[in-house]
Amino acid sequence: MRGCSAMSGEGRFRRMVEGLKREYFFYCHGTDGVFIYVSPSIRNILGYSAKEFLKHFSEYLTDNPVNREVERHTAGSLKGVSQPHYEVEIYHKNGSIRTLEVLEVPVKEKGRVVAVEGIARDITEEKKSKALLAEYSRAAESRSRLILQSSGDGIVGVDLEGRAMFMNAAAEKLLGWKFAELKGKPLHQTIHSKRADGANYPVKQCPMFAAMARGEESRIEGEFLWRKDGTGFPVTYSARPMIKAGKRAGAVINFNDITERKHLEETRDLLMNAIVHDLNNPLAVIIAGIELAAECPSGLPDCDNRGQLRVVGEMARDMRKMVSDILDINRMEEGRFKLDRKPRQPVTLADSAVEAMAFVAKLQSKTVTLSIPAGLPDVSADPGIIKRVLENLIANALRYTPKNSDVSVSAAAAPKERAVTFSVADQGAGINPEHLEKVFEKYFQSDPGTENARKGKGLGLTFCGMAVAAHGGRIRAENLSPKGCRLSFTLPVAPPRCQRRKA
């Protein structure tokens, strides 16, 4: 895409931003103000799909006067001047209003600005928290305390010396301290002086202290707080400076006990790995036994049940793939999925998948054909993962393709994106147009009333979507005319060989 950088360093940065699904999205718009690209994380923040959002930025702005600055900053960026952070108010797809903090830079080609790239962060909740604290400072003491006491989260306030100023009932319950006992005591030394392993936690490294001393806001996951009885518990907490008359007056700490959540996560991980392990072992034995049984002893006529055994074997292999998909989806959702990326020729990646699925197609009286032109550039991919992606897409296409029909696998250059597009097309009835944007969602099944839809579990395409996104590519579904469906995904072009040697 013209103007949106594909340099390796910036590409890694953009993928890192796209991984921060809860708060950030990456965007690029042309000199006409129309978005050229927006990262998939836009859906988690504003509700739109990346495709839906590709319009002029002004279409999403509210009438808030703060948005008058947007055009001024954009005009500056288009003149080649880097802009400071600024705020913008945006309509969510559901009609609600979100506040974003934006940092953007001009993109130049041959000294001329051709686009603007930026990162937007959702600060709606931060703005609400700041507003709540400002209201507390202005409001009467009794009303402020009523608000604080009504919160289900633990809330503790400290002065500029780090001493406890107030504490709500939830904090008293979680920490085992009454406010009268904690009042005036240094908070860090009392409830936060040790890390989870018991090691000393220097106060100058403490985000709570930073909020009070330097006005730095932070949200921390998984640190420990310590109760009056000496026991500790994991928390998620936010530390924000408390402002009075434009000056820091201390800090407020809002925290939640996440002991039960951690326990559930650990139990889920243990159960997931146990299930995968326990399923893989018998499946391996079943597959090996079926393969052995399908080989007729020498001297005997051809076994009548060889075809049936092969079908059972393929079903067992499908189950093993599904188990792997479940485990890998879980890893990707938790950010623990590792890719072993290497430069590979597109035809090599596709050929291995087509070869693996050709036998399955033959059993179903169908064919799989491969059509990839010579001269395509190498792509940067994890060969094993992309082989699984293509196998899943081919298996999905075979499910909907009638007997004596063909599933076609192809690839083509996508120079504007510095990528190669892989496509798998079937000759089935296509996908309900309303479901084209949803087929890669977890457990989603299009047209569940049909026989073919019931054969899937709604995980294969989810794995494909997440695996392609992990590579920095995109995936989409489209119906063909007069019939059929095509699922396509992109993989970024690998760096030139000279750059690989330098790396």
C-alpha positions in Angstrom: 0.0 0.0 0.0 1.6 3.2 -1.2 2.9 5.4 1.6 2.5 2.8 4.4 6.0 1.7 5.2 7.0 -1.9 4.8 10.6 -1.5 6.0 11.6 -4.5 8.2 12.1 -2.4 11.4 8.9 -0.4 11.0 7.0 -3.6 10.0 8.0 -5.2 13.2 6.9 -2.1 15.1 3.5 -2.1 13.4 3.0 -5.8 14.2 3.9 -5.1 17.8 1.3 -2.3 17.9 -1.2 -4.6 16.3 -0.6 -7.2 19.0 -1.8 -4.7 21.7 -5.4 -5.4 21.0 -7.0 -3.8 24.0 -5.7 -0.2 23.7 -3.9 0.6 20.4 -4.3 0.5 16.7 -2.0 1.5 13.9 -3.3 3.5 10.9 -2.2 5.1 7.7 -4.1 7.6 5.5 -3.2 9.3 2.3 -2.9 13.0 1.6 -6.6 13.1 0.9 -7.4 12.0 4.5 -8.8 8.6 3.4 -7.5 5.7 5.5 -5.3 3.3 3.5 -4.7 0.9 6.3 -5.8 0.3 9.8 -4.7 -2.6 12.0 -7.2 -5.4 12.9 -7.2 -4.2 16.6 -9.5 -1.4 15.5 -12.4 -3.8 16.1 -11.5 -4.2 19.8 -11.4 -0.4 20.2 -14.0 1.1 17.9 -16.1 -1.9 16.8 -15.3 -1.5 13.1 -13.6 -4.1 11.0 -10.4 -2.9 9.3 -12.2 -3.0 6.0 -15.2 -0.9 7.3 -12.9 1.8 8.6 -11.2 2.7 5.3 -13.0 6.1 4.8 -12.1 9.7 5.4 -11.1 10.4 9.0 -13.7 13.2 9.3 -16.5 10.7 9.1 -15.8 9.4 12.6 -15.3 12.7 14.4 -17.8 14.0 17.0 -18.8 17.7 17.3 -16.6 18.2 20.3 -14.5 21.4 19.8 -11.4 19.4 20.7 -11.6 17.9 17.2 -10.9 21.3 15.6 -7.3 20.5 16.4 -7.3 17.3 14.4 -7.3 19.1 11.0 -4.6 21.5 12.2 -2.4 18.7 13.2 -3.1 16.7 10.1 -2.3 19.7 8.0 1.0 20.1 9.8 1.8 16.4 9.2 1.1 16.8 5.5 3.6 19.7 5.4 6.2 17.3 6.8 6.2 18.6 10.3 6.1 15.9 13.1 3.2 16.6 15.5 2.9 16.2 19.3 0.4 13.8 20.9 -3.1 15.1 20.6 -6.6 14.0 21.6 -9.5 13.2 19.3 -13.1 12.2 20.0 -14.4 9.4 17.8 -17.7 7.6 17.4 -17.7 3.9 18.3 -19.6 1.8 15.8 -22.3 1.3 18.4 -22.8 5.0 18.7 -20.9 5.6 21.9 -18.0 8.1 22.1 -14.4 7.1 22.7 -11.4 9.4 23.3 -8.2 8.6 21.6 -4.6 9.9 22.1 -2.9 10.1 18.7 0.7 10.3 17.7 1.3 10.6 13.9 4.3 11.2 11.6 4.5 12.2 7.9 5.6 9.5 5.5 7.9 10.9 2.8 9.0 9.5 -0.5 11.8 11.4 -2.4 11.3 14.3 0.0 7.6 14.6 -0.6 4.9 13.7 1.9 2.7 10.9 0.5 0.8 9.8 3.6 0.5 10.0 7.3 1.1 7.1 9.7 -0.1 7.1 13.3 -0.7 5.2 16.4 -4.0 5.7 18.4 -4.5 4.7 22.0 -7.9 4.5 23.7 -7.7 6.8 26.7 -11.5 6.9 27.4 -11.2 5.1 30.7 -8.2 7.2 31.7 -10.1 10.3 31.0 -13.0 9.1 33.1 -10.6 8.3 35.9 -9.0 11.7 35.7 -12.4 13.3 35.7 -13.4 11.3 38.8 -10.3 12.4 40.6 -10.9 16.0 39.6 -14.4 15.8 40.9 -13.2 14.3 44.1 -10.8 17.3 44.6 -13.6 19.8 44.0 -16.4 18.0 45.8 -17.2 18.0 49.5 -15.2 15.6 51.6 -18.3 13.6 52.7 -19.5 13.1 49.1 -16.1 12.1 47.9 -15.8 9.5 50.6 -19.2 8.2 49.8 -18.1 7.6 46.2 -14.9 5.9 47.3 -16.6 3.7 49.8 -19.2 2.6 47.2 -16.5 1.1 44.9 -15.9 -2.6 44.8 -12.2 -2.0 44.0 -9.6 -1.3 46.7 -8.8 2.4 46.6 -6.0 4.0 48.7 -4.8 7.6 48.5 -1.3 8.8 49.5 0.2 12.3 50.0 3.4 13.6 48.5 5.4 11.7 51.1 3.7 8.4 50.2 1.7 8.2 53.4 -1.8 6.8 53.5 -4.4 9.6 53.4 -7.6 7.6 52.8 -8.7 4.0 52.2 -12.1 2.7 51.2 -13.9 -0.3 52.7 -12.9 -2.6 49.9 -9.2 -1.8 50.5 -9.6 -2.4 54.3 -11.2 -5.8 53.5 -8.5 -6.8 51.0 -5.5 -5.6 53.0 -6.7 -6.5 56.5 -5.9 -3.0 57.8 -8.4 -0.5 59.2 -7.8 3.0 57.9 -7.1 4.2 61.4 -4.2 1.7 61.7 -2.8 2.6 58.3 -3.3 6.3 58.3 0.0 8.3 58.1 2.1 5.2 57.5 4.3 4.9 54.4 2.2 2.9 52.0 5.0 1.2 50.0 6.9 0.0 53.0 3.7 -1.3 54.6 1.9 -3.2 51.7 4.3 -3.2 48.8 7.9 -3.6 50.0 8.5 -7.1 48.7 8.0 -8.8 45.3 6.1 -12.0 44.8 9.3 -14.1 45.4 10.0 -12.2 48.7 12.9 -10.1 47.2 13.1 -6.4 48.3 11.2 -4.0 46.1 13.0 -0.6 46.1 10.5 2.3 46.5 12.1 4.2 43.7 11.2 1.4 41.3 7.6 1.4 42.5 4.9 2.7 40.0 2.8 3.8 43.0 5.7 6.0 44.1 6.2 7.3 40.5 2.6 8.4 40.4 3.0 10.4 43.6 6.5 11.7 43.1 6.7 12.3 39.3 3.1 12.3 38.2 3.5 9.2 36.1 0.4 7.1 35.5 0.6 3.3 35.2 -1.4 0.2 35.1 0.4 -2.9 36.5 -0.6 -6.6 36.2 0.4 -9.4 38.5 2.4 -7.7 41.3 1.8 -8.6 44.9 0.4 -6.6 47.8 0.9 -7.7 51.4 -1.8 -7.9 54.1 -1.5 -7.0 57.7 -1.0 -10.7 58.6 2.0 -11.0 56.2 0.3 -13.0 53.5 0.5 -11.7 49.9 -1.9 -11.7 47.0 -1.6 -10.9 43.3 -3.3 -7.7 42.0 -4.0 -5.6 39.0 -3.6 -2.0 40.0 -3.5 1.5 38.5 -1.6 4.3 40.1 -2.4 7.9 39.0 -1.3 11.3 40.4 -3.9 13.2 42.4 -4.1 16.8 41.2 -5.3 19.8 43.3 -5.3 23.3 41.9 -3.1 22.2 39.0 -0.4 20.7 41.3 0.3 17.1 42.4 -1.2 16.4 45.8 -0.3 12.8 46.0 -1.6 9.7 44.2 -4.5 7.3 44.2 -4.1 3.5 43.8 -7.0 1.4 42.6 -6.4 -2.3 42.9 -8.2 -5.7 42.5 -7.4 -9.1 43.9 -6.8 -11.4 41.0 -6.0 -14.6 43.0 -9.0 -16.4 41.6 -8.4 -15.3 38.1 -4.7 -16.5 38.3 -5.9 -19.8 39.7 -8.4 -20.2 36.8 -5.8 -19.3 34.2 -3.3 -21.8 35.7 -6.1 -24.5 35.8 -7.1 -23.7 32.3 -3.5 -24.0 31.0 -3.0 -27.2 32.9 -6.3 -28.7 31.6 -5.6 -27.5 28.0 -2.1 -29.1 28.0 -3.4 -32.2 29.7 -6.2 -32.6 27.1 -3.9 -32.1 24.2 -1.4 -34.6 25.7 -4.0 -37.2 26.5 -5.7 -36.9 23.1 -2.5 -36.9 21.1 -1.2 -40.1 22.6 -4.2 -42.4 21.7 -4.6 -40.6 18.4 -0.9 -41.5 17.5 -1.6 -45.1 18.4 -4.8 -45.2 16.4 -3.2 -43.7 13.3 -0.3 -46.0 13.5 -2.6 -49.0 13.9 -4.8 -48.0 11.0 -1.8 -47.5 8.8 -0.5 -51.0 9.7 -3.9 -52.6 9.2 -4.3 -50.9 5.8 -1.2 -52.7 4.6 -2.4 -56.2 3.5 -0.1 -59.1 4.4 1.9 -60.4 1.5 0.4 -63.3 -0.3 -3.2 -62.3 0.4 -5.6 -60.7 -2.0 -6.3 -57.0 -1.8 -8.1 -56.2 1.5 -11.7 -55.1 0.9 -11.6 -52.7 3.9 -8.5 -50.9 2.9 -10.5 -47.8 1.6 -12.5 -47.7 4.8 -9.4 -47.9 7.0 -7.8 -45.0 5.1 -10.9 -42.9 5.6 -10.8 -43.6 9.4 -7.1 -42.8 9.3 -7.8 -39.4 7.7 -10.5 -38.7 10.3 -8.0 -39.5 13.1 -5.5 -37.2 11.5 -8.2 -34.4 11.3 -8.7 -34.9 15.0 -5.0 -34.5 15.7 -5.0 -31.3 13.6 -8.0 -30.0 15.6 -6.2 -30.7 18.9 -3.2 -28.8 17.6 -5.4 -25.9 16.5 -7.0 -25.7 20.0 -3.6 -25.6 21.7 -2.1 -23.0 19.2 -5.2 -20.7 19.4 -4.8 -20.7 23.2 -1.2 -19.8 22.8 -1.9 -17.1 20.4 -4.6 -15.6 22.6 -2.1 -15.4 25.4 0.8 -14.1 23.3 2.9 -17.2 23.8 2.9 -18.3 20.2 6.4 -18.5 18.6 7.1 -18.3 14.9 10.2 -19.7 13.2 10.1 -17.5 10.2 12.3 -18.2 7.1 12.5 -17.0 3.5 10.5 -19.4 1.4 9.3 -19.6 -2.2 5.5 -19.5 -2.4 5.3 -22.5 -4.6 7.3 -24.6 -2.0 4.9 -23.7 0.8 1.8 -24.4 -1.3 3.1 -27.6 -2.9 3.7 -29.3 0.4 0.1 -28.5 1.6 -1.5 -29.6 -1.8 0.5 -32.8 -1.8 -0.7 -33.6 1.8 -4.3 -32.9 0.9 -4.4 -34.6 -2.5 -5.2 -38.0 -1.0 -8.0 -36.7 1.1 -9.5 -35.1 -2.0 -9.2 -38.4 -4.0 -11.1 -40.2 -1.3 -13.9 -37.7 -1.8 -13.8 -38.0 -5.6 -12.5 -34.4 -5.8 -9.2 -32.9 -6.9 -6.8 -30.2 -5.7 -4.9 -28.2 -8.3 -2.0 -25.8 -7.8 -1.3 -22.8 -10.0 1.5 -20.5 -9.1 3.5 -18.5 -11.6 7.3 -18.5 -11.6 9.3 -15.5 -10.4 7.3 -14.7 -7.2 9.5 -13.3 -4.5 10.3 -15.2 -1.3 7.9 -14.7 1.6 8.8 -14.5 5.3 7.0 -17.4 6.9 7.0 -20.2 9.4 6.8 -23.2 6.9 5.1 -25.6 9.3 2.5 -23.1 10.4 1.7 -21.9 6.8 1.4 -25.5 5.6 -1.2 -26.0 8.3 -3.0 -22.8 7.3 -3.2 -24.0 3.7 -4.2 -27.5 4.7 -7.0 -26.0 6.8 -8.2 -23.8 4.0 -8.1 -26.7 1.5 -9.9 -29.0 3.9 -12.6 -26.3 4.3 -12.9 -25.9 0.6 -13.2 -29.7 0.1 -16.0 -29.7 2.6 -18.1 -27.5 0.4 -17.0 -28.6 -3.1 -19.3 -31.1 -4.8 -18.0 -34.5 -6.0 -16.1 -34.5 -9.2 -15.1 -30.9 -8.7 -11.9 -29.1 -8.1 -10.4 -27.0 -5.4 -7.8 -24.5 -6.8 -4.8 -23.2 -4.9 -3.0 -20.2 -6.3 -0.6 -17.4 -5.4 0.1 -14.0 -6.9 2.2 -10.9 -6.2 0.7 -8.0 -4.2 3.3 -5.4 -4.9 1.5 -2.5 -3.2 1.5 -4.4 0.1 5.0 -5.9 -0.5 3.4 -9.2 -0.1 2.2 -12.4 -1.8 -1.4 -13.4 -1.8 -2.3 -17.1 -1.5 -5.8 -18.2 -2.4 -7.9 -21.3 -2.1 -11.1 -21.4 -4.1 -13.9 -24.0 -4.1 -17.0 -24.6 -6.3 -19.6 -24.7 -3.5 -22.6 -22.6 -2.8 -20.5 -19.8 -1.2 -20.9 -18.0 2.2 -23.9 -16.0 3.4 -22.7 -12.4 2.6 -23.6 -11.4 6.2 -21.0 -13.9 7.5 -18.0 -13.1 5.3 -16.5 -10.9 8.0 -17.2 -13.5 10.8 -16.0 -16.8 9.4 -12.6 -16.4 11.1 -14.1 -15.9 14.5 -13.7 -18.6 17.1 -16.4 -21.3 17.0 -18.4 -19.4 14.3 -20.1 -21.5 11.7 -21.8 -20.0 8.6 -25.2 -21.5 7.8 -25.2 -24.0 10.7 -28.4 -25.6 9.4 -26.6 -27.2 6.5 -25.0 -30.7 6.6 -21.6 -29.4 5.6 -21.5 -26.7 8.2 -22.1 -29.3 11.0 -18.9 -31.1 9.9 -16.7 -28.3 11.2 -16.0 -27.1 14.7 -15.4 -23.4 14.0 -11.7 -23.6 14.9 -9.7 -24.3 11.7 -10.4 -20.9 10.2 -9.9 -19.2 13.5 -6.4 -20.7 13.6 -5.8 -19.6 10.0 -6.8 -16.0 10.8 -4.7 -15.7 13.9 -1.6 -17.5 12.3 -1.7 -15.1 9.3 -2.1 -12.1 11.6 0.9 -13.3 13.6 2.9 -13.2 10.3 1.8 -9.6 9.7 -0.6 -10.6 6.9 -4.3 -10.3 6.4 -7.0 -12.9 5.6 -10.4 -12.6 4.0 -13.3 -14.5 2.4 -15.2 -13.6 -0.7 -17.8 -15.2 -2.8 -17.2 -15.9 -6.5 -19.5 -15.6 -9.5 -21.6 -17.6 -10.4 -20.7 -19.9 -7.5 -17.9 -20.8 -5.1 -15.9 -19.0 -2.5 -12.3 -17.9 -2.2 -10.3 -17.6 1.0 -7.2 -15.5 0.6 -4.3 -14.4 2.8 -1.2 -12.4 2.4 2.4 -13.0 3.6 5.0 -10.3 3.7 7.8 -10.4 1.2 11.1 -11.5 2.7 14.0 -9.0 2.8 16.4 -9.1 -0.2 19.2 -11.7 0.1 21.8 -9.0 0.6 20.0 -7.7 3.6 19.6 -11.3 5.0 23.4 -11.8 4.8 24.0 -8.5 6.7 21.5 -9.6 9.4 
